[in-house]
């Protein structure tokens, strides 16, 4: 994406109450277990820091109909959709053509992407063959996402950001588009930890959640051989006062069951 385009979008970006996103991880290699996805955690952390709520993540195969349906469903339901994988030179890299079909536009050779590709191929002493030409194709009307790591760009089609699956390249692409993203209210969080079994505090914790419907209260149990059962209760939301009130109630709940609440640093 051009620097001036990012700047224009950033200047009009405003902080909204809620901004949502979905992520589509595309690739048979992820589903088979051959490749461990490293992009989800990075994207989730980055979006959370921007106040964008990642509402859904799907891992889908290299099947045209599945990709097209997933893109169309997600782009209609969320403010942003981020895809990773499937924009390389091989036969199973079909993300670009699937996104074109999702939007009902032709897949074309993007002249800017082609020029970048030609320069890269020449620099490396390779041949610009038909396979490599696949990486210069984007849906008609798409804008490019800069790739400072390996030159060949991703692309943006309305609210769908199509990025590489290789983590370092995906991260470079995301850094390029991050300034243009519309921010939401940042999610805040506090944690209450205790040495009680989860079942002991479950009923009381459910009651706290019912009193604070605008907060997300999660319970995460673990077991340690020396300390036995323990649980961390994480409170997330955008209202600091509500979080503080829920924190106090959960702390009182722990005390009522004979344990001492701890807030991890």
C-alpha angles and dihedrals in degrees: 000000000000117000093235091051091053090049092051091050093046092053091056095042113113134186109258130190093247131008116181136199142182130203126214114197106198125198144088088226090067094049092048092052093239092117124039111219113236098170101076097066092045094049094044092052093046094048093046089054089053094049092250114137115223099214103174141016124192129187107205136177130247091268118129099218093048094050094046093049093046093050093048093047095047098044091054095049103041138046092235136021122196120193126190127194138022103073099106132103102270131098093256093054095098104140096107095052091044092053089049090053091047089057094039096239133121124263108242139180103261107221095212093048089047092053091050091048093049091052092049094048092049092048092052095043094242131136122254095231130169093269094056090046087068088073091061093058123099136162112277109267095025121135120219128252111218118240112203092178105057105000099234104112136224120219145230123224110184103299096347117100112197113200140169124271096224103098099225091049093044090051092050090051093048092051087057095054099035096090091057097053119109111242127225131195108297118248113241125200144192129184133215114197127189143162097245128114111257092240091060095062099028097100095046092045090053089054091052090051090051090054092050106041093162092062130075111227115187129185118210116184127194139172129225122188094230102033098035121207121004136163138206117209113201121200116199131181146111099255112082094195093053091048090052091050093049090046090055093049093049090048089052089049091055092048091050089060093052101260136109118246116226129196107211115228 
